[in-house]
Amino acid sequence: MRQRTITAFFFALIMLGGIYGGPHTLFILFGLVTSIGAWELGSLVFKQEEKHVRLRILLVTLLTTSVYVWVGGDILHWWTMNPFLATALIPVVFGLLATTELFLAGKTPFPNLGIYFLSVFYLAIPLILLLMIAYGETYYPNRVLGLLMLVWTNDTGAYLFGRKFGKNKLFERISPNKTWEGTLGGAFFALMIAWGLSYLIPDFTRAQWLALSVVAALGSNIGDLVESMLKRSVAVKDSGSLMPGHGGILDRFDAFVFCLPFYWLVLQMLS
């Protein structure tokens, strides 16, 4: 427990420093999160001796994110690029990957290309959408912190309610510890924090914050379950060991990454 608390303390300091250090430190922070997450994702699928494949997964994820920023120009305004161009970049990246597989002469092109594409959609594109939410006419660090708070408050509420009142299993085949009572408790916590954030962070309307809390409540649980499903399929408990007492980066950010596309979609619908 002590180790877990110490890890959480330093993790919080790094997150706050990265978010409030400015737009470039946010990009570096979540670029690292995405990169380490890509390496962990590759580690779940490929064996230790196949480090070259995991390295390519890492490079693919970084390449996708970097291409978007490079095409758009300035880091604060790249997201204003033509949406058709933004969409076209995805198959362009995939085409380049498929071409490299021809020359690498690997024995498993199907799994390789599949995991490359998964890393793009599971990690790189959510990061891009986070940057689109955080960057505008200026930089909005409070938005990022607020969105993180919704997810992690939901997780805390689910844990507390689940321990105290949990009886009915939510998805026992995948995650035996998740309960319906914990899920509802987490949703209640997220709703309450969203109400408070509507006063503290007026970047979004109250309706937007409340809608985002619903996304956090649903997406957090589904994101956790999806990662648990992937880990269970390869008989692994944690995605990594970078964070003592917490597991790997994916274990800490799986819910947030899963929520990001839905956050962005809700904000577009309610803007």
Secondary structure, 3 states (H helix, E strand, C coil): CHHHHHHHHHHHHHHHHHHHCCHHHHHHHHHHHHHHHHHHHHHHHCCHHHHHHHHHHHHHHHHHHHHHHHHHCCCCCHHHCCHHHHHHHHHHHHHHHHHHHHHHCCCCHHHHHHHHHHHHHHHHHHHHHHHHHHECCCECHHHHHHHHHHHHHHHHHHHHHHHHHCCCEEECCCEEEEEHHHHHHHHHHHHHHHHHHHHHCCCCCHHHHHHHHHHHHHHHHHHHHHHHHHHHHCCCCCCCCCECCCECHHHHHHHHHHHHHHHHHHHHHHC
